[in-house]
Amino acid sequence: MNSTQEHPFAEFIKILGKGKKGSRPLTQDEAYRAMSMILADKVEPIQLGAFLMLMRVKEETAEELAGFVQAARDTFNISRHKVQVDLDWSSYAGKRRHLPWFLLSTLLLAENGVRIFMHGAGGHTKGRIYTYNVLEYLGIQAASSIEQSLDQIEQLNFSYLSLEHFCPKLYQMINLRPLMGLRSPVHTLVRLLNPLSASHAIQGIFHPSYRQVHQHAALLLNQSSMAVLKGEGGETERNPDMDCLVQSVQGAKLVDEQWPAIFARRHVKSENLDPQQLAQLWQGKISDEFAEATIIGTTAIALKLIGKADTQKQAHELATHYWSTRSTL
């Protein structure tokens, strides 16, 4: 390329970087074209770094996220499949203060016929426990391909697949965090991917302001049933010590629903995060009221989202029933 000729990707950096008065967000189409170029390796590393950090400073709009997600979906090599997935569950944040009790919520749902596809990535933030690293404690093998995930869902109603196996370029980008020192739009857009076109999707975020952005982006992506909540540590996990605002898309409507705290007093954080406790709690070998309320409360939100319960009370009662009658073998 001629050194005086402007690179095609420079268009998008200029839109974002023209200063306080000259810059603006990308349109959905511009975001789509920008991410399409990135995923096709048609940008220089310095351009990618500039783009991600400019996006980080201004924060993503719903239109930008929708464009990014659509560009990513266009790269997935996923043929039409006969397996109907009920619930897309993203798991990218990792846990720091508590164990990932939400995993037992997914197993509880799977045991009761809900087909769940979980996708995530681990290791991009130091000091966190990632889903991929604790699956073995529950006797679960992570899938290594979309085909294997589909087989697992058909047989077990649950599968976990790392981002690296269905969108390696995004996986490389999410792992730039230690180099940049900051999260990027990739950490947001991956939660919205829904690679297997599940009929329902649930997402957890850490920063409350992102709830509405996820909600509006899902609407733009024609995801007719999704829910997003401020999850414990940024994962899709309800903290039973706090009120939980769930913002969702139901058909073409945006719905906000407050789930009250389960406990009046907050619990003290455990000093020892031992992943073996996940299996021990499931098997009934230990008891933990905070963990059990987390599992039941998270399950209840999912049950209401997928239409297994009409009210919070019904959802909580059904989730409690699932927990008390689970197979502990």
Buried (B, 14 or more C-beta within 10 A) or exposed (E): EEEEEEEEBBBBBEBBBEEEEEBEBBBBEBBBBBBBBBBEEEBEEEBBBBBBBBBBEBBBBBBBBBBBBBBBBEBEEBEEBEBEBBBBBBBBBBBBEBBBBBBBBBBBBBBBEBBBBBBBBBBBBEEBBBBBBBBEBBEBEBBEEBEBBBBBBBEBBBBBBBBBBBBEBBBEBBBBBEEEEEBBBBBBBBBBBBBBBBBBBBBBBBEEEBBBBBBBBBBBBEBBBBBBBBBBBBBBBBBBBBEBBBBBBBEEEBEEBEBEBBEEEEBEEBEEBEBEBBBBBBEEEEEBEBBBBBBBBBBBBBBBBBEBBEEBEBBBBBBBEBBEEBEEE
